[in-house]
Amino acid sequence: MKTSKRYFLLFLFLQLSCNSQIKKINGLSFVASRDKIDTTHTNSVLKVQSNYVALMPFGFIKELSAPKITHNTNRQWFGETKRGLLQYAKEFQTKGVKVMVKPQIWVWKGEFTGNIEMDSEEKWTILEQSYSEFIFTYAKAAQEINADILCIGTELEKFVKNRPKYWQKLIIEIRKIYKGKLTYAANWDEFKRVPFWGEIDFIGVDAYFPLSDKKSPTVKELEIGWIPHKEEIIEVQEKFSKPILFTEFGYRSVDFNAVKPWESNRVEGRVNLQAQVNGLQAIHNQFWKEDWFAGGFVWKWFHRHDEVGGLKNNRFTPQNKPAEELIRILYQQ
């Protein structure tokens, strides 16, 4: 083989290898607020090397068996509405940050959305109509801003379980409106049973898996805790041949934060900054190296960076904590 031809083939191989290594989604869940945002609010996202944000407009229902969703009203915070979504997206996109639109439902009194369930066929029909109006509003907005990903629902297990045909048809209708990638944010204990993974682009998981019952588990202990969950994730991934996306992941900076990582409705507990760091490091070690893993979105990031988090805060945000610096290091790799 001639030397020039050998070099050409080597160059071609290197190019193909580089192209096959798709950059991970190093995302943050950017919390909707009362305010418009500007550079002073996006700088902290850029500083931690995040290349994606999840923007989260909201709809509201009064109780778990109430079928009507109120959304995009003047009574809501600006960031929870369509106008807010468009304004937030523009600010991030001009900085080169990509967007996942992730509409969510809030049940009054903080009830878990996975338990939304109607008690009559009439109510199910009303809920389906109402949810379609809600999600189509933001599918159109996602198309308008050329968002890279649209999340079609978040933690709606009983709705999905009881009305699978509705969701199949909904996906078809959404694709007529929005031309980008689709996902659904399944709760950590729901993702194995979602019936429509084959019809969308990412298997979305809110990754609050229980990993350890220790007060302050080490990175190694947390990685051991990941083993059975990772095996289940791989099984689902291989069944549908779709990449896994952690639509939410994160840990509170509190003792025993890996026992029930999904718990957010309590503020008590001793601050443990290292436990949060260890949780984020372990999940990154286990997943970011995998070819079938698309990346994920840290829960959660507030716009007024200087006023949140800090060394006395035991909540999910990594802002102004050692976890923030860790995210910056991990996301720039």
KANOR-V425618 format. One record per backbone hydrogen bond with DSSP energy under -1.0 kcal/mol. CO is the residue of the C=O (numbers start at 1). NH is the residue of the N-H. E is the energy in kcal/mol with one decimal. If there is no record, write none. Layout:
CO/NH/E
CO/NH/E
This chain:
2/6/-2.3
3/7/-2.4
4/8/-1.9
5/9/-2.4
6/10/-2.1
7/11/-2.6
8/12/-2.4
9/13/-2.3
10/14/-2.3
11/15/-2.3
12/16/-2.4
13/17/-2.3
14/18/-2.4
15/19/-2.4
16/20/-1.5
20/22/-1.5
25/296/-2.8
26/51/-1.5
26/52/-1.0
27/298/-2.4
28/54/-2.6
29/301/-3.0
33/79/-3.0
38/41/-1.9
38/42/-1.4
39/43/-1.8
42/46/-1.9
43/47/-2.4
44/48/-1.2
45/50/-1.7
46/49/-1.8
51/98/-2.5
52/28/-1.2
53/100/-2.6
54/30/-1.7
55/102/-3.1
57/104/-2.5
59/106/-2.7
60/70/-3.0
61/108/-2.3
63/66/-2.0
64/117/-1.5
70/60/-2.6
73/76/-1.2
77/80/-1.4
78/81/-1.7
80/58/-1.5
81/85/-2.5
82/86/-2.6
83/87/-2.1
84/88/-2.9
85/89/-2.8
86/90/-2.0
87/91/-1.8
88/92/-2.1
89/93/-3.1
90/94/-2.1
92/95/-1.2
92/97/-2.3
93/96/-1.5
98/53/-2.0
99/148/-1.3
99/149/-1.5
100/55/-2.7
101/151/-3.1
104/59/-2.4
106/61/-1.9
107/110/-1.8
112/115/-1.8
113/116/-2.0
114/158/-1.8
120/124/-2.1
121/125/-2.3
122/126/-1.9
123/127/-2.8
124/128/-2.6
125/129/-2.1
126/130/-2.6
127/131/-3.3
128/132/-2.3
129/133/-2.0
130/134/-2.1
131/135/-3.1
132/136/-2.7
133/137/-1.7
134/138/-1.2
135/139/-2.0
136/140/-2.5
137/141/-1.5
138/142/-2.2
139/143/-2.0
140/144/-2.2
141/145/-2.1
142/147/-2.8
148/181/-1.7
149/101/-2.5
150/183/-2.0
153/185/-2.8
156/160/-2.6
157/161/-3.1
158/162/-2.3
159/163/-1.6
163/167/-1.6
164/168/-2.1
165/169/-2.2
166/170/-2.6
167/171/-2.2
168/172/-1.4
169/173/-2.2
170/174/-2.8
171/175/-2.2
174/177/-1.3
174/178/-3.2
181/150/-2.4
182/201/-1.4
182/202/-1.7
183/152/-3.0
184/186/-1.1
185/155/-3.4
186/206/-3.4
187/190/-2.3
187/191/-1.6
190/193/-2.4
196/199/-1.7
197/200/-1.1
203/245/-2.7
204/186/-1.9
205/207/-1.0
205/248/-1.1
206/208/-2.0
215/256/-2.8
218/222/-2.2
219/223/-2.4
220/224/-2.1
221/225/-1.8
222/226/-1.3
224/227/-1.0
226/230/-3.1
227/231/-1.9
228/232/-1.5
229/233/-2.4
230/234/-2.6
231/235/-2.0
232/236/-2.0
233/237/-2.6
234/238/-2.8
235/239/-1.7
236/240/-1.8
237/241/-1.9
243/203/-2.7
244/294/-3.3
245/205/-2.5
245/247/-1.4
246/297/-2.0
248/207/-2.7
249/299/-2.6
252/254/-1.4
253/272/-1.6
256/259/-1.2
258/211/-2.6
258/212/-1.4
260/263/-2.1
270/255/-1.8
272/276/-1.1
273/277/-1.8
274/278/-2.9
275/279/-2.0
276/280/-2.1
277/281/-2.4
278/282/-2.5
279/283/-2.0
280/284/-1.8
281/285/-2.6
282/286/-2.0
283/287/-1.5
284/288/-1.6
287/290/-1.9
290/293/-1.2
292/244/-2.3
294/25/-2.9
295/246/-2.6
296/27/-3.0
297/249/-1.5
298/29/-2.8
301/31/-2.9
303/305/-1.7
304/307/-1.8
305/308/-1.2
310/313/-1.7
315/253/-1.3
318/321/-1.4
319/310/-2.0
321/324/-1.4
322/326/-1.9
323/327/-2.5
324/328/-2.0
325/329/-2.0
326/330/-2.9
327/331/-2.9
